[in-house]
Amino acid sequence: MLIQENAAPAARRDLERYFATLAPESRAYEHDDEGPDDMPAHLRAALTAVSLSIPVVGGCPVLGT
């Protein structure tokens, strides 16, 4: 999971295209125990943060715009 400022829908689309280029599901990976998206998910997780802190004010997450 990657939390970004997604005020512009194009930002999410660009990120999805970027990761699809780096770790495509269409490639024949050796590790595919849980399906064709198994190894791409591992690769994408390795390229993004594995821990996350979200500020909470008044019981609500403060995520920005």
C-alpha positions as CSV (number, residue, x, y, z in Angstrom):
1,M,0.0,0.0,0.0
2,L,1.2,3.5,-0.8
3,I,-0.4,6.6,0.5
4,Q,0.2,9.6,-1.6
5,E,-1.5,12.9,-2.1
6,N,-4.1,11.9,-4.7
7,A,-5.8,15.2,-5.3
8,A,-5.0,14.7,-9.0
9,P,-6.3,11.3,-10.3
10,A,-3.4,11.4,-12.9
11,A,-0.9,11.0,-10.0
12,R,-2.4,7.6,-9.1
13,R,-2.5,6.5,-12.7
14,D,1.1,7.6,-13.3
15,L,2.2,5.7,-10.2
16,E,0.3,2.6,-11.3
17,R,1.9,2.7,-14.8
18,Y,5.3,3.3,-13.3
19,F,5.1,0.2,-11.1
20,A,3.6,-1.8,-13.9
21,T,6.6,-1.0,-16.0
22,L,9.1,-1.9,-13.2
23,A,7.3,-5.1,-12.1
24,P,4.8,-6.2,-14.8
25,E,2.3,-9.0,-14.1
26,S,2.8,-10.3,-17.7
27,R,6.4,-11.4,-17.1
28,A,7.1,-15.1,-16.5
29,Y,8.4,-15.1,-12.9
30,E,9.6,-18.3,-11.3
31,H,7.7,-17.4,-8.1
32,D,4.0,-17.5,-8.8
33,D,2.6,-19.6,-6.0
34,E,-0.4,-17.4,-5.5
35,G,-1.0,-16.4,-9.1
36,P,0.6,-14.1,-11.7
37,D,0.5,-11.0,-9.4
38,D,2.4,-12.8,-6.6
39,M,6.0,-11.8,-7.5
40,P,5.1,-8.3,-8.9
41,A,3.5,-7.6,-5.5
42,H,6.7,-8.7,-3.7
43,L,8.8,-6.4,-6.0
44,R,6.5,-3.4,-5.6
45,A,6.4,-3.9,-1.8
46,A,10.2,-3.9,-1.8
47,L,10.2,-0.5,-3.6
48,T,7.8,1.2,-1.2
49,A,7.7,1.9,2.5
50,V,7.0,-1.1,4.7
51,S,6.0,0.9,7.7
52,L,3.6,3.8,7.9
53,S,2.6,6.4,10.5
54,I,-0.5,8.3,10.0
55,P,-1.2,11.3,12.2
56,V,-4.6,11.3,13.9
57,V,-6.3,14.4,15.2
58,G,-9.7,14.1,17.0
59,G,-10.0,10.5,16.0
60,C,-9.6,11.2,12.3
61,P,-6.6,10.5,10.1
62,V,-4.9,13.6,8.8
63,L,-4.0,12.7,5.2
64,G,-3.8,16.2,3.6
65,T,-5.7,17.2,0.4
